[in-house]
Amino acid sequence: MTQERITPTRAMAGSNSPQDGEGDTGVVVDTKPKTKRPPLYKVLLLNDDYTPMEFVVHVLERFFGMTHAQAFEIMLTVHKKGVAVVGVFSHEIAETKVGQVMDFARRHQHPLQCTMEKE
């Protein structure tokens, strides 16, 4: 922690006697550095005409820790609207999740797309 000390001084205008009422007292000022939170990233799941709905639900449960009911709701949103946010994470975690989903989909021969964008 950085502390800045301000020492007492007297006004220079006129005389330097204490009767002027110009004397200052010492003050300790704590300075804290301003830290910015890192930007967050939305992980998006995109709809396609080939990936089975059950597979999407499985992906949401496995990689995003959703319950079956939550995963089913998000899957329906992806199906009806074409895209849904499945989570918001730091850059590194979002990037990892996207990679995991894409690898898993490819290994199971599904064209499921997962992307990320800055919030």
C-alpha positions in Angstrom: 0.0 0.0 0.0 1.4 3.4 -0.9 1.0 6.3 1.5 1.6 9.9 0.6 2.3 12.3 3.4 1.5 16.0 3.2 3.6 18.0 5.7 2.3 21.0 7.5 3.1 24.3 5.9 2.4 27.9 6.8 1.1 30.6 4.4 3.8 32.9 3.0 1.6 35.9 2.6 2.3 38.4 5.4 4.0 37.1 8.5 4.8 33.5 9.6 3.4 33.8 13.1 0.9 31.2 14.3 -1.6 34.0 15.1 -2.4 34.3 11.4 -4.6 31.2 11.5 -3.0 30.0 8.3 -1.3 26.8 9.7 -2.2 23.5 8.1 -2.3 20.2 9.7 -0.7 17.0 8.4 -2.9 14.7 6.3 -2.3 11.1 5.3 -3.8 10.2 1.9 -4.1 6.6 0.9 -3.8 6.1 -2.9 -5.2 2.9 -4.3 -4.4 1.9 -7.9 -7.5 1.6 -10.1 -7.8 -1.9 -11.5 -10.0 -2.7 -14.4 -11.9 -6.0 -14.5 -10.9 -8.1 -17.5 -13.5 -8.1 -20.3 -16.0 -11.0 -20.4 -16.9 -13.1 -23.4 -20.2 -14.7 -24.4 -20.1 -18.2 -25.6 -22.7 -18.8 -28.4 -24.2 -22.0 -29.8 -25.4 -21.8 -33.4 -28.2 -23.7 -34.9 -27.8 -26.1 -37.9 -30.0 -28.5 -39.7 -28.1 -31.6 -38.9 -26.9 -31.8 -35.3 -29.5 -33.8 -33.2 -31.2 -31.9 -30.4 -30.2 -34.7 -28.0 -26.6 -34.1 -28.8 -26.9 -30.3 -28.1 -28.5 -31.1 -24.8 -25.6 -33.4 -24.0 -23.1 -30.8 -24.9 -24.7 -28.2 -22.7 -24.9 -30.6 -19.7 -21.3 -31.8 -20.2 -19.4 -28.6 -20.9 -21.5 -26.0 -19.3 -22.7 -27.8 -16.2 -26.4 -27.3 -16.9 -29.2 -29.5 -15.6 -31.2 -31.5 -18.2 -34.1 -29.0 -17.9 -31.8 -26.0 -18.4 -30.0 -27.6 -21.3 -33.3 -28.5 -23.0 -34.5 -24.9 -22.7 -31.3 -23.5 -24.2 -31.4 -26.1 -27.0 -34.9 -25.0 -27.9 -33.8 -21.4 -28.0 -30.9 -22.3 -30.3 -33.4 -24.3 -32.5 -36.0 -21.5 -32.7 -33.9 -18.4 -32.8 -30.8 -19.7 -34.5 -28.4 -18.8 -31.7 -28.2 -18.6 -27.9 -25.7 -17.5 -25.3 -24.7 -20.5 -23.3 -22.4 -18.8 -20.8 -20.3 -15.7 -20.1 -16.6 -16.2 -19.1 -13.2 -14.7 -19.1 -11.3 -14.9 -22.5 -9.3 -18.0 -21.6 -12.3 -20.0 -20.3 -14.5 -19.0 -23.2 -11.8 -20.0 -25.6 -11.4 -23.3 -23.9 -15.1 -24.0 -23.9 -15.5 -23.2 -27.6 -12.6 -25.5 -28.4 -14.0 -28.3 -26.3 -17.4 -28.1 -27.9 -16.0 -27.9 -31.4 -13.7 -30.9 -30.8 -16.4 -32.9 -29.3 -18.8 -32.2 -32.2 -16.2 -33.1 -34.8 -15.3 -36.3 -33.1 -19.0 -37.2 -33.2 -19.3 -36.0 -36.8 -21.7 -33.2 -36.2 -21.4 -29.7 -37.7 -22.4 -27.9 -34.5 -20.8 -24.5 -34.3 -19.8 -22.7 -31.1 -18.3 -19.2 -31.1 -17.4 -16.4 -28.6 -17.8 -12.7 -28.7 -16.9 -9.8 -26.4 -19.7 -8.8 -24.1 
